[in-house]
Amino acid sequence: MTLKTESPTSPPRRPRGALRRLRALPSWSLLAVGTLTGALAGGAYGALTPPAYSASAYVVAVPTAKSDPQTALGFAQAYGRVATQLALLGDAQVWAGVPVRTLRESVRSATSPDAPMVAVTATSARPDLAVDMANAVTRAMTRHATHTKNATHVELRQFSRAVEPTEPSSASPALTGLVGASAGGLLGGLALLARPRHTDADSMGSAVVPGPATAADAHGQL
């Protein structure tokens, strides 16, 4: 009596439907989709975000008879650091008509290592308010410097008042769309590199290997 046993063979494993479709996509499709999605998202962000306007005012540190230009340069650096501190903003809020918190969030100062000058820039959704905040902070700075010039031997003078901007300083929808397209294209390229690659083994499937024969099959009998 001949006994034969058959070992079950597992069906060849094939990629899942979504994975097969992903592999079947053209190489450029991920780049195109990423670039288009990024451009639409960036353009929408630029269009929906309210425009921001910036206005800048400048003050210059001037030495008195008991001081020198180098001392004035040092105090200009110091006043640039304290321009957004509470001691000055407390006075500036009265002239700007906004809370101190708004001034701290909207006003920035900058100094030069070569010139005793302080630039105060305010940003707001209203161009007139940006002007008021920048001028209010520089006014508070010059007033504070006047009160302390007998000790510092340096005074601040208004060099240039802020003027109302005619164009927003924030990025336009075209620019944000371009940035979004660049970022989307980069992500699409990374997705393309990480995409599973199609191989011949996937198309041919796994070879079916017969189960091992028993000793009885090998000898043809018990």
Rosetta silent file (secondary structure, phi, psi, omega in degrees, C-alpha in Angstrom):
SEQUENCE: MTLKTESPTSPPRRPRGALRRLRALPSWSLLAVGTLTGALAGGAYGALTPPAYSASAYVVAVPTAKSDPQTALGFAQAYGRVATQLALLGDAQVWAGVPVRTLRESVRSATSPDAPMVAVTATSARPDLAVDMANAVTRAMTRHATHTKNATHVELRQFSRAVEPTEPSSASPALTGLVGASAGGLLGGLALLARPRHTDADSMGSAVVPGPATAADAHGQL
SCORE:     score description
SCORE:     0.000 S_00000001
   1 L     0.000  130.123 -177.529    0.000    0.000    0.000 S_00000001
   2 L  -102.790  127.717  178.840    1.367    3.283   -1.019 S_00000001
   3 L  -108.753  133.675  177.151    0.792    6.308    1.178 S_00000001
   4 L  -127.010  136.166  176.946    1.217    9.796   -0.114 S_00000001
   5 L  -118.241  144.124  177.532    1.078   12.938    1.838 S_00000001
   6 L  -119.050  123.306  177.919    0.746   16.376    0.449 S_00000001
   7 L   -85.328  135.550  179.959    2.052   19.309    2.367 S_00000001
   8 L   -64.924  138.118  177.828   -0.015   22.421    2.052 S_00000001
   9 L  -109.879  134.443 -179.947    1.626   25.127    0.054 S_00000001
  10 L   -76.438  140.195  178.701    0.994   28.776    0.851 S_00000001
  11 L   -64.398  150.483 -179.837   -0.265   30.875   -2.058 S_00000001
  12 L   -60.138  135.889 -179.463    2.229   33.321   -3.460 S_00000001
  13 L   -80.946  124.554 -179.977    2.241   36.595   -1.566 S_00000001
  14 L  -115.771  151.790  178.765    1.362   39.492   -3.786 S_00000001
  15 L   -59.651  146.760  176.530    1.485   43.175   -2.953 S_00000001
  16 L   -65.163  163.697 -174.282   -1.700   44.629   -1.610 S_00000001
  17 H   -58.263  -46.352 -178.537   -3.897   46.660   -3.918 S_00000001
  18 H   -64.519  -38.464 -179.722   -2.836   50.073   -2.600 S_00000001
  19 H   -67.728  -38.465  178.265    0.814   49.102   -2.704 S_00000001
  20 H   -65.831  -40.776  178.870    0.507   47.858   -6.274 S_00000001
  21 H   -65.776  -36.929  178.949   -1.182   51.062   -7.338 S_00000001
  22 H   -64.494  -40.009  179.667    1.525   53.115   -5.635 S_00000001
  23 H   -70.523  -27.211 -177.536    4.219   51.224   -7.482 S_00000001
  24 H   -79.427  -12.579 -178.955    2.381   51.637  -10.756 S_00000001
  25 L   -66.891  145.875  175.103    2.343   55.435  -10.555 S_00000001
  26 L   -63.033  154.925 -176.626    4.745   57.300  -12.866 S_00000001
  27 H   -62.217  -34.120 -175.107    7.867   58.628  -11.206 S_00000001
  28 H   -80.977  -10.901 -173.646    6.926   62.260  -11.830 S_00000001
  29 H   -66.241  -39.675  179.939    3.425   61.975  -10.348 S_00000001
  30 H   -65.607  -38.799  177.327    4.533   62.307   -6.719 S_00000001
  31 H   -64.671  -42.740 -178.834    6.567   65.395   -7.556 S_00000001
  32 H   -65.652  -44.564 -179.736    3.663   66.932   -9.441 S_00000001
  33 H   -64.541  -43.714  179.404    1.136   66.203   -6.696 S_00000001
  34 H   -63.446  -42.573  179.899    3.444   67.512   -3.972 S_00000001
  35 H   -65.719  -44.196 -179.484    4.260   70.689   -5.872 S_00000001
  36 H   -65.527  -42.999  179.267    0.626   71.414   -6.730 S_00000001
  37 H   -63.754  -43.594  178.776   -0.579   70.743   -3.183 S_00000001
  38 H   -63.599  -39.578  179.482    2.147   72.930   -1.690 S_00000001
  39 H   -65.607  -42.180  179.214    1.406   75.764   -4.101 S_00000001
  40 H   -65.464  -42.739 -179.666   -2.311   75.692   -3.319 S_00000001
  41 H   -65.914  -44.125  179.282   -1.697   75.563    0.443 S_00000001
  42 H   -65.221  -42.063  178.390    0.875   78.380    0.334 S_00000001
  43 H   -64.491  -39.760  178.414   -1.280   80.569   -1.875 S_00000001
  44 H   -65.365  -39.303  178.297   -4.320   80.036    0.356 S_00000001
  45 H   -62.617  -45.327  179.704   -2.276   80.924    3.434 S_00000001
  46 H   -65.467  -33.667 -178.727   -1.051   84.151    1.837 S_00000001
  47 H   -76.266  -33.898 -176.219   -4.538   85.082    0.660 S_00000001
  48 H   -87.622  -20.989 -179.765   -6.270   84.378    3.982 S_00000001
  49 L   -79.320  128.526  179.817   -3.636   85.944    6.260 S_00000001
  50 L   -61.388  141.448  179.478   -4.280   89.669    6.873 S_00000001
  51 L   -66.792  149.163  178.992   -1.529   91.894    5.451 S_00000001
  52 L  -117.067  140.876 -179.312    0.944   93.410    7.895 S_00000001
  53 E  -117.422  141.525 -179.218    2.483   96.882    7.613 S_00000001
  54 E  -121.609  140.070  177.039    5.794   97.990    9.109 S_00000001
  55 E  -133.928  139.893 -175.923    6.966  101.500    9.975 S_00000001
  56 E  -123.906  138.393  173.979   10.405  102.497   11.279 S_00000001
  57 E  -123.366  152.744 -174.365   11.590  105.497   13.270 S_00000001
  58 E  -129.237  140.578  172.075   15.209  106.346   14.082 S_00000001
  59 E  -126.885  153.723 -178.898   16.966  108.079   16.958 S_00000001
  60 E  -125.623  139.205  178.332   20.642  108.978   17.247 S_00000001
  61 E   -87.370  127.876 -176.760   22.802  109.150   20.364 S_00000001
  62 E  -120.419  127.118  178.799   24.694  112.433   20.664 S_00000001
  63 E   -75.813  147.957  174.273   27.512  112.973   23.196 S_00000001
  64 L   -86.290 -174.253 -177.895   27.519  116.095   25.348 S_00000001
  65 L   -63.708  -24.404 -178.449   30.546  118.252   26.032 S_00000001
  66 L   -94.904   11.866 -176.718   31.650  115.869   28.771 S_00000001
  67 L  -130.537 -171.074 -178.857   31.484  112.763   26.608 S_00000001
  68 L  -144.355  166.427 -177.896   32.834  111.392   23.330 S_00000001
  69 H   -60.096  -34.333 -179.506   31.472  109.566   20.250 S_00000001
  70 H   -65.941  -37.687  175.936   32.579  106.165   21.491 S_00000001
  71 H   -65.321  -39.798  177.746   30.546  106.628   24.671 S_00000001
  72 H   -62.682  -38.266  178.015   27.556  107.665   22.576 S_00000001
  73 H   -63.905  -41.172  178.585   27.944  104.512   20.502 S_00000001
  74 H   -64.404  -41.090  179.312   27.931  102.381   23.633 S_00000001
  75 H   -71.773  -29.027  174.756   24.777  104.043   24.978 S_00000001
  76 H   -62.758  -40.459  176.239   23.074  103.653   21.601 S_00000001
  77 H   -63.178  -40.768 -179.643   23.619   99.902   21.922 S_00000001
  78 H   -66.225  -44.084  179.147   22.214  100.005   25.449 S_00000001
  79 H   -65.453  -32.339  176.543   19.125  101.974   24.465 S_00000001
  80 H   -64.292  -32.595  179.476   18.517   99.532   21.619 S_00000001
  81 H   -74.507  -33.681 -175.886   18.380   96.674   24.121 S_00000001
  82 H   -96.392    5.849 -176.419   15.938   98.389   26.480 S_00000001
  83 L   -62.441  -29.615 -178.316   13.688   99.834   23.776 S_00000001
  84 L  -106.776   19.229  177.732   11.134   97.062   24.255 S_00000001
  85 L   -88.602  161.620 -173.518   11.361   96.872   28.040 S_00000001
  86 H   -61.231  -33.151 -177.528    8.505   97.784   30.357 S_00000001
  87 H   -59.856  -35.709  178.973   10.198  100.944   31.648 S_00000001
  88 H   -90.496  -38.515 -177.694    9.955  102.544   28.205 S_00000001
  89 H   -68.652  -24.255  177.355    6.831  100.869   26.900 S_00000001
  90 H   -62.144  -36.919  175.584    4.859  102.043   29.913 S_00000001
  91 H   -79.225  -36.262 -175.957    5.237  105.617   28.659 S_00000001
  92 H   -66.793  -30.553 -177.584    4.917  104.685   24.987 S_00000001
  93 H   -64.025  -27.736 -179.956    1.526  103.035   25.435 S_00000001
  94 H   -67.048  -42.413 -178.099   -0.009  106.391   26.386 S_00000001
  95 H   -81.096  -29.320 -179.862    0.996  108.003   23.083 S_00000001
  96 H   -81.543  -25.887 -179.139    0.384  104.891   20.970 S_00000001
  97 L    74.676   25.551  178.250   -3.020  104.185   22.494 S_00000001
  98 L  -131.738  160.145  178.430   -2.415  100.417   22.739 S_00000001
  99 L   -66.891  161.077  178.069   -1.612   98.105   25.676 S_00000001
 100 H   -60.669  -37.326  179.990    1.967   97.348   26.648 S_00000001
 101 H   -59.562  -39.826  178.189    1.464   93.741   25.544 S_00000001
 102 H   -65.336  -39.318  177.932    0.674   94.893   22.014 S_00000001
 103 H   -64.563  -42.542 -178.630    3.807   97.023   21.945 S_00000001
 104 H   -65.174  -32.729 -179.549    5.995   94.168   23.145 S_00000001
 105 H   -82.238  -22.429 -170.692    4.596   91.877   20.443 S_00000001
 106 H  -109.388  -14.330 -173.175    4.728   94.424   17.633 S_00000001
 107 E  -109.336  135.455  175.518    7.864   96.517   18.204 S_00000001
 108 E  -130.640  149.648  179.374   11.457   95.523   17.437 S_00000001
 109 E  -123.545  153.981  178.840   14.661   97.532   17.758 S_00000001
 110 E  -146.245  146.992  179.321   17.981   97.305   15.958 S_00000001
 111 E  -127.428  166.647  178.276   21.346   99.012   16.355 S_00000001
 112 L  -113.251  140.183  178.123   24.476   99.415   14.267 S_00000001
 113 L   -74.385  -11.394 -175.766   27.974   98.503   15.477 S_00000001
 114 L  -110.486  -22.378 -176.132   29.417  101.495   13.614 S_00000001
 115 L  -124.853  141.172 -179.572   26.870  104.278   14.089 S_00000001
 116 L   -79.920   60.872 -174.824   25.205  105.506   17.335 S_00000001
 117 E  -127.870  145.539  178.166   21.735  105.017   15.913 S_00000001
 118 E  -122.463  128.180  176.810   18.708  103.005   17.037 S_00000001
 119 E  -104.907  129.398  178.672   16.005  101.863   14.637 S_00000001
 120 E  -116.866  119.908 -177.959   12.562  101.093   16.057 S_00000001
 121 E  -117.754  129.396  177.598   10.195   99.145   13.801 S_00000001
 122 E  -116.963  141.840 -178.716    6.541   98.497   14.576 S_00000001
 123 E  -124.219  134.872 -178.563    4.308   96.071   12.684 S_00000001
 124 E  -155.987  160.923  174.796    0.517   96.120   12.582 S_00000001
 125 L   -72.275  -16.419  176.780   -2.419   95.259   10.356 S_00000001
 126 L  -109.056  121.668 -178.649   -3.127   99.022   10.289 S_00000001
 127 H   -62.319  -35.632  179.607   -0.430  101.197    8.710 S_00000001
 128 H   -67.667  -34.906  178.667   -1.383  104.238   10.804 S_00000001
 129 H   -70.677  -35.835  176.019   -1.095  102.223   14.018 S_00000001
 130 H   -60.276  -41.323  177.576    2.346  100.948   13.005 S_00000001
 131 H   -63.685  -45.512 -178.207    3.442  104.586   12.610 S_00000001
 132 H   -62.514  -41.024 -178.375    1.983  105.583   15.974 S_00000001
 133 H   -68.804  -42.153  179.949    3.684  102.733   17.819 S_00000001
 134 H   -64.561  -44.766  179.860    7.115  103.345   16.279 S_00000001
 135 H   -68.122  -33.816  179.643    6.990  107.074   16.994 S_00000001
 136 H   -66.583  -40.080 -179.545    5.656  106.507   20.510 S_00000001
 137 H   -68.807  -43.002  178.939    8.557  104.212   21.432 S_00000001
 138 H   -67.354  -31.670  176.706   11.212  106.573   20.076 S_00000001
 139 H   -66.655  -41.413  177.696    9.540  109.453   21.890 S_00000001
 140 H   -65.121  -36.324  178.642    9.708  107.507   25.147 S_00000001
 141 H   -65.805  -47.288 -178.865   13.382  106.732   24.494 S_00000001
 142 H   -65.699  -36.129  178.843   14.370  110.343   23.860 S_00000001
 143 H   -66.711  -41.904  178.815   12.425  111.510   26.898 S_00000001
 144 H   -65.711  -40.400 -179.993   14.124  108.944   29.133 S_00000001
 145 H   -65.830  -33.908  178.419   17.546  109.872   27.755 S_00000001
 146 H   -64.916  -38.582 -179.873   16.888  113.546   28.440 S_00000001
 147 H   -68.723  -24.918 -174.584   16.137  112.808   32.101 S_00000001
 148 H  -111.226    7.889 -174.408   19.398  110.860   32.505 S_00000001
 149 H   -68.850  -23.739  176.795   21.807  112.851   30.316 S_00000001
 150 H   -67.296  -25.788  178.423   23.425  114.543   33.335 S_00000001
 151 H   -94.134  -36.742 -177.138   24.562  111.110   34.460 S_00000001
 152 H   -90.610  -22.152 -175.552   25.223  109.489   31.088 S_00000001
 153 L    60.174   29.448  177.801   26.469  112.601   29.254 S_00000001
 154 E  -140.603  138.681  174.944   24.599  111.288   26.210 S_00000001
 155 E  -127.298  155.012  177.204   21.253  112.327   24.813 S_00000001
 156 E  -102.798  136.722  177.723   18.992  110.845   22.167 S_00000001
 157 E  -125.264  146.855  178.033   17.633  112.963   19.370 S_00000001
 158 E   -67.463  121.191  178.529   14.969  112.182   16.818 S_00000001
 159 E   -95.352  -41.642  179.573   16.723  111.400   13.554 S_00000001
 160 E  -156.423  126.807  176.432   13.743  110.339   11.449 S_00000001
 161 L   -80.120  155.840  178.294   10.090  109.905   12.302 S_00000001
 162 L   -71.791  144.227  176.384    8.115  106.933   11.014 S_00000001
 163 L  -118.247  153.626 -175.366    6.015  107.481    7.903 S_00000001
 164 L   -69.318  125.413  179.919    2.919  105.565    6.908 S_00000001
 165 L   -72.029  147.180  179.495    3.770  102.613    4.650 S_00000001
 166 L   -98.957  -16.541  179.971    2.010  102.319    1.319 S_00000001
 167 L  -130.725  147.869  178.551    2.621   98.592    0.805 S_00000001
 168 L   -68.874  149.728  176.819    2.415   95.659    3.220 S_00000001
 169 L   -91.227  -10.987  178.845    5.626   94.152    4.519 S_00000001
 170 L   -76.582  162.007 -177.552    4.122   90.667    4.738 S_00000001
 171 L   -69.696  142.693  178.296    4.597   88.109    1.966 S_00000001
 172 L   -78.433  160.641  176.435    2.190   88.212   -0.962 S_00000001
 173 H   -56.521  -33.234  178.876    0.053   85.182   -1.946 S_00000001
 174 H   -65.330  -40.761 -179.807    2.294   84.676   -4.981 S_00000001
 175 H   -69.815  -44.988  178.852    5.383   84.446   -2.786 S_00000001
 176 H   -65.236  -32.605  175.493    3.795   82.127   -0.227 S_00000001
 177 H   -65.719  -39.229  178.251    2.504   79.987   -3.092 S_00000001
 178 H   -65.954  -42.179  177.375    6.015   79.740   -4.515 S_00000001
 179 H   -63.973  -42.224  177.824    7.420   78.764   -1.126 S_00000001
 180 H   -63.093  -39.036  178.163    4.659   76.197   -0.688 S_00000001
 181 H   -64.278  -39.604  178.217    5.342   74.744   -4.137 S_00000001
 182 H   -64.328  -44.741  179.034    9.027   74.382   -3.300 S_00000001
 183 H   -65.840  -41.238  178.660    8.268   72.668   -0.006 S_00000001
 184 H   -64.770  -39.500  176.726    5.671   70.403   -1.628 S_00000001
 185 H   -63.974  -37.262  177.688    8.076   69.452   -4.400 S_00000001
 186 H   -65.145  -44.285  178.133   10.720   68.590   -1.820 S_00000001
 187 H   -64.806  -38.012  176.755    8.306   66.384    0.109 S_00000001
 188 H   -62.984  -38.935  176.769    7.209   64.745   -3.139 S_00000001
 189 H   -64.557  -40.345  177.244   10.832   63.989   -3.966 S_00000001
 190 H   -65.041  -39.742  177.077   11.370   62.435   -0.549 S_00000001
 191 H   -64.822  -34.339  178.056    8.224   60.340   -1.007 S_00000001
 192 H   -65.845  -39.611  178.300    9.526   59.247   -4.398 S_00000001
 193 H   -68.212  -33.128 -177.967   12.770   58.067   -2.851 S_00000001
 194 H   -88.042   -4.563 -177.370   10.918   56.177   -0.118 S_00000001
 195 L   -67.224  136.331  176.379    8.384   54.610   -2.507 S_00000001
 196 L   -59.891  137.242 -176.132    8.546   50.788   -2.728 S_00000001
 197 L   -95.297  145.235 -179.923   10.174   49.806   -5.978 S_00000001
 198 L   -79.424  130.501  179.330    8.736   47.315   -8.473 S_00000001
 199 L  -123.181  163.805  178.891   10.841   44.189   -8.936 S_00000001
 200 H   -64.932  -31.412 -179.436   10.623   41.165  -11.221 S_00000001
 201 H   -64.673  -32.637  179.231    9.956   38.953   -8.228 S_00000001
 202 H   -67.717  -37.258 -177.037    6.752   40.898   -7.510 S_00000001
 203 H   -78.709  -32.174 -178.246    5.414   40.332  -11.038 S_00000001
 204 H   -83.084  -22.951 -178.020    6.400   36.687  -11.274 S_00000001
 205 L    81.161  177.234 -178.804    5.181   35.811   -7.830 S_00000001
 206 L   -86.005  140.893  177.468    6.698   33.274   -5.513 S_00000001
 207 L   -69.644  140.237  179.214    7.678   29.878   -6.874 S_00000001
 208 L   -86.346  119.193 -179.160    5.546   27.006   -5.623 S_00000001
 209 L  -103.399  122.197  179.934    7.735   24.463   -3.852 S_00000001
 210 L   -65.070  151.667  179.638    6.213   21.009   -3.440 S_00000001
 211 L   -69.211  155.839 -179.546    6.037   19.577    0.016 S_00000001
 212 L   -65.824  139.964  178.294    8.611   17.002    1.044 S_00000001
 213 L   -79.801  151.650  178.083    7.708   13.427    0.209 S_00000001
 214 L   -78.648  170.609  179.038    7.459   10.834    2.940 S_00000001
 215 H   -61.798  -33.480 -179.873    9.737    7.868    3.165 S_00000001
 216 H   -67.707  -37.370  177.551    6.956    5.715    1.735 S_00000001
 217 H   -66.426  -36.084 -178.240    6.734    7.948   -1.327 S_00000001
 218 H   -65.014  -38.245 -177.769   10.463    7.760   -1.780 S_00000001
 219 H   -97.399   -6.694  179.301   10.443    3.957   -1.816 S_00000001
 220 L    76.740    4.771  179.156    7.034    3.603   -3.431 S_00000001
 221 L  -164.454  169.738  173.811    5.779    1.372   -0.615 S_00000001
 222 L   -70.415    0.000    0.000    5.648    0.857    3.134 S_00000001
